[in-house]
């Protein structure tokens, strides 16, 4: 026998729990069930929510961000309207995280820089290369997503990086790229690009402060690894 949400005591229903205790009290399944609103015949909305999350083979919520509306709608019990609702909620969450990160205005170390950049690339499935420009007091003056694609010396040319830095009158720069695999360990190519950019910065008189590799909720600072002089 399938237990539907309407069969649960009032205090156990997701909407009522949220109203009484707040959204942070609910599980991922319960929050998703609220967005789905209804289940299907012989399957409660909670069961549909569980199946949506299990569909991503351990990725959980981050898997939702990688789905197109058409792919998500194919899951039984979702459909086009619910798919659009879910993906709109995911995008709102991403934008809130980016806005919160923008409260960091000064970089005191790799952690500040990584936390500023991480929400922008956490769910990306391609590698992005980005540039942060700073003034003489390490205040952030700009952040630019420069290229998309596997990091290579041909893709990331010092000319393009430092052109933007000069336009911003930057005293120093930090560069970033993400590893969609989830492993932030630097490759040989990552190290080669870093060394090339550091040498170019020295010639131009712009401090090359760090190259940070982002991977979901973790990062590696090549400065801390001793690769950036």
Secondary structure by P-SEA (a helix, b strand, c coil): cccccccccccccaaaaaaccccccccaaaaaaaaaccccccccaaaaaaaaaacccccaaaaaaaccaaaaaacccccaaaaaaaaaaaaaaaaaaaaaaacccccccaaaaaaacccccccccbbbbbbbbbcccccccccccccccccccccccaaaaaaaaaaacccccccccccccccccccaaaaaaaaaaaaaaaaacccccbbbbbcccbbbbcccccccc
